[in-house]
């Protein structure tokens, strides 16, 4: 089943949970106030993406030993950016007549660019220890690890596999609706190709939001859940928690008129993607892989539609819930049968070295 968490892991997990789950609930109240006023609430979903990573960073900074080297510059910059995003949301409640979408986007871009600089200023060994390295994982090979496990699948191949499955899901969705030809017209638009070509550049300008979720979910929470409950059950619990975490966004942004269908659809998506993202994380030991996949997942829909307006105010039918349940189950959740989920190594073997949840060893 797993092993018990250490005292330090429990303490850090408590701090993480307070930020990652407590802040969305508190800010969700403010989001609801603005929603029922008829004011813009688009700033809140953007800010919420920062809370999981902010929880990890607070947990590390508040529990570290004096001599322990952590990426203080990067962590501090990210926490300041999180505070700015929250402040803009609160300002929007007291000044509902002023739209906060533009200031939030500006903070996101400027903050992401500054965060890159702060990240590069950290020493390589510190980045590696805390799961911020660019290569395969933040650790070297481990005793008993096979050559296949050490090499794994190259990180970019995981991203390409995700993109293939993502577009296949869209095509199959259209086919199930009886209009498979609707998949192809967007690609006849040159602006779609231009926007697709711009996505890699856009990632560097907005990456902190997607890193904000993945560093918390896949980099910190998943290893602890898998240590305690095993690989399969751990990743399933994470998927459910990740889906419920979206509740304020489902209620007041994604689909206010069909919120129940939105919540259920969110569960199928988060469990399915959580399994796939979790597998990619375990195989590559690279936080940037799920971060990039998360970025594509959230942005390609707007590129395909030609507008970001399709994300909010959705009307979801019950047949859509069933269809997504099947598609996410077949294309993504089926990876729960992968070899990596079947073999139960020691809990430490699936974790990033220096994972903020680790106890001192």
N, C-alpha and C positions, 0 to 999 in steps of 0.2 A: 504493500500500500504506500509506503513512504516512511520518512523519518520525521521526528519532531523538529520544529524550528528552534534555533538557539535563542537565548535571551536577547542578544543584540538584534537578531533578525526580527523577532517579535516587536521590539521597540521601534525599529525602522519601519516595519510594516504598519504599525499603528500611526506613525507620523504620515506615511504615504497615504494611507486610507483617509485620514482627516482632510488632507489637501485634495486628493484625487476624487473623492466621493462627497466630502463635506462641502467643498466650494461650489460644485455644480448645483447642489440643493439650495444653498444660500443665495447664489446668484440667480438660480432658477425662479426664486420668488420675485426678484427685481425684474427678471425677464418677463414674467407673467403680468406684472403691473404695467410694463410698457406695452405688452401685447394687447391687453384689454383697453388701453388708452388709444390704441390704433397707431402707436408710434413704431418707428423702425427698431427691430430687435436683432438685426443681422450681426451686430458687434458681439453678442453673447456667444454664439457658436464658435467664433474665431478665438475668443478668449478662453473658452472651456478646453480647447485642445491643448493648452499649455499646462493645465493643472496636474496631469499625471507626472510629467517630468519634473515639474516644480516640487511635487511631493517627494520624489526620489532625492532631489538635490537638498531639500531641507532636512531630510532624514540623515543624509550623509554628513552635512555640515553640523548638525546638532548633536551627533553621536560620535564624531571622529575623535581620535586621540590627538593630543597636541602635536606629536611628531609625525602624524599620518599625513602623507602628501596626497592631496586631492586637487582636481581641476578648479581651483577657487575662482580664477578669473572668468572662466566660461560659465560656471555655475552662477556666480554673482550677476553677470550680465544677463543670463537667461531669467533669473528671478526678478531682476529689475524690469525686464521686458514684460514678464507676466504681470507685475504690479501695474505697469502702464496700461496694459490691455484691460485689466480689471477696473482701473480708474476711469477709463473712457466709457466702459459700460455703466458704471455708477453715475458718471456725468450725464449720460444719456437719459437716465431716469429723472434727474432734477432739471434737465434741459431738453425735454422731449421734442421741442420744436426744432432742435438742431440735430441733423443727422450725423451719426458717428461713424458711418461706413467709411467715409474718406479718411478721417483721422486714424481709424483702426488699420486700414490698408497701408497708410504711410508708416505707422508704427511697426507694422509687420515687416515691411520691406527694409526700412532703416535698421530695425532691430536684428533682422536676419543677417544683413551685411556686416554689422558690428560683431555679431556672434561668431561669424566665420573668422574674423580677425582674432577675437579672443580665444577661439578654439585652437587656432594655429600658434598662438603664443604659449600654449601649454606644452610642456615637455612631452616628447613622444611616448616615453614610458608611462607617464601619468595618463595620457589619452588611452593608451593600450590597456592599462590596468582597469580603467573605469568604462570600458566598452565603447570608446569613442574613436578607435582606430579605423583606418580605411581598408586594411587588408582583411584576410579571413580570420576574423575573430580578434579578441583582445588577449589571446593566450597562445602559447606554443603547443606542441603536441603533448599528449599525456601518456603516462605509462599504460600499456595495454591497448592503446588506440591503434586501429588498423590503418594501413596506408590509404585505403579507400576513405576512411573517416577523416584522415588528415587532409586529403586533397578535396574530397567532396565534389559537388558541382559548383562550377565557377559562379560567383554571385550574380553576374549579369545574365546567366542562363536562367536563374530563378526568376528574374524580372521579366525576361522574354517569355517564359512559360506563363507567368501571371497575365501578361498582356494578351497572349493567345487565348487563354481561358476567359479573360474579361470580354474580348470581342466575340468569342464564341457564345458566351452567355447572352449578349445583346442580340446576335443573329438568331439564336434558338428562341429567344423571347418573341422576336418579330414573327418567326415561323409558327410558333404556337398561336399567335394572334391572327394567323392567316395572311400575313403580309410580309413575307421574307424579303421582298424587293425593297422594302423601306430601309433596309440596312445599308444599301449602297448609295442612294442619292447624296448624303452628306459628303461622301468622298469626291463627288464631282464638283464640289465647291472649293475653289482655290484657297479661300480664307481658312477652311478647315485644315488643309495641309500646312498653311502658314502657321496657324496656331499650334498644330502638332509639332512643327519644327521648333517653335519657341518654348515648348514645355520644359526641355532641359534647362534653358536659361532661367525660366520662371522658378524652377525648383530652387535654385541657389538664392533667389530673392525672397522666398516664402517658406523655406524648409523648416524653420523653427516650429511652426504649427504642427506639422506632421511628425517631426522628431519629438515634439512635446507629448504626443500620445504614445509613440512607439517606445521611447526610452522608459516610459512608465509601464506600459503593458507587456511588451515582449522582453525588454531589457531587465526589468526588475520583478514585476508581479508574476509573470509566467514561471520563471525558475523556482520561486518560492512555493507556488502552488503545486508544481510538479514534484518538488522535493517532498512536500507533505502528503500529496494525494496520488502521486504517480503521473507518468507522462500523459496518458490519455485523459483521465479524469481531471487532471490539473488544467489542461488546455480547454476542456469543455466548460469547467467552472469559470475560467477566464472569459470565454466567449459570452456566457450568460451575463457576467458582471459588466463586460464591455457594452453589451446591448442595453442593459438597464441604465448604464451611465448616460446614455443618450436621451433619457426620458424628457428632460426639459426642452430639448431641441425638437423631439418628436411632437410634443404638445403645442409648442408656441412658434415653431419655425417650419419644420419639414412638412407637416400635414395636420394642421389644427382641426380641419373639418372631418378627417378620418384618422384620428389619433390612435385608436386601438389597432387598426390595420397597420399603421406606421410602426407601432411598438412591436408587433409581431413580425413584421417584415425586417425590422432592425435586428431582432433576435436571430432570424435565419441567416441574415447577412453577416452579423458579427461572429456567430458560431462557425459558419463556413469559412469566412476569411480568416478568423482566428486560428483555425486548424492549419490552413495553408501558410499564413504568415508565421505561425509558430514553428512549423516544420522547416521553413526557409531559415528561420533564426537558429534553430538547433543545428542545421546542417552547415551553415556558413559562419556562425558565431559573429555575425556582422550586423549591427543595428541599422546600418544604412540601407540594407536590403529591404526589410519591411517598411522603412521610412519612405523609400522611393516608391514601392508598390502602393503604399497608402496615398501618396501624392497623386499617382496616376489614377487610382480608384476614385478619388474625389474630384479630379479635374477633367478627366476625359468626358464625363457626361455633359459638362458645359461646352466643351469643344465640339462634341458631336451635335449638340442641339444648337450651337451658335450663340448661346446666351446662358448666363448664370442664373437666370430667373427660374429655370426648371427645377432647381434644387428646393426652393421654398414654395409653400402653398400647394403641395401636391394633393391630388385626390386619388386615393388608393382603393381599388376594388378588392373584394374578397378573393376573386379569381386571380388577381395579381399576387396576393399573399400566397396562395397555393402554388402558383407558377414559380415564384421565386424560391419557395421552399424546395421544390423539386430541382430547380436549376442549381441553386447554391449547394444542395445536398449532393447532387451528382458530380458537379464540376469542382467543388472545393472541399466540402465536408468529407468526401470519400477518401481524402488523403489521410484520414485517421487510421486507415488500414496500412499506411506506409510502414516499412521496416523500422524506421526510427521510433515510431510510437509503440511498436511491438516489443522491442528489446529494452528491458529496464536495466540501465547501467546504474552505477552509484549516482545519487542525485547531483553530486558536484560535477560529474562529467558533462552534463548538459548545460552548465552555466558558464557565463563569461567570467574569466579570472578577474577578481576585484569587483564583481557584481556588487552594487551598493547594498544588497541584502545579505552579503556574506558576513560571517563572523570572522574575527581575526584568527588566522590559522598559523 
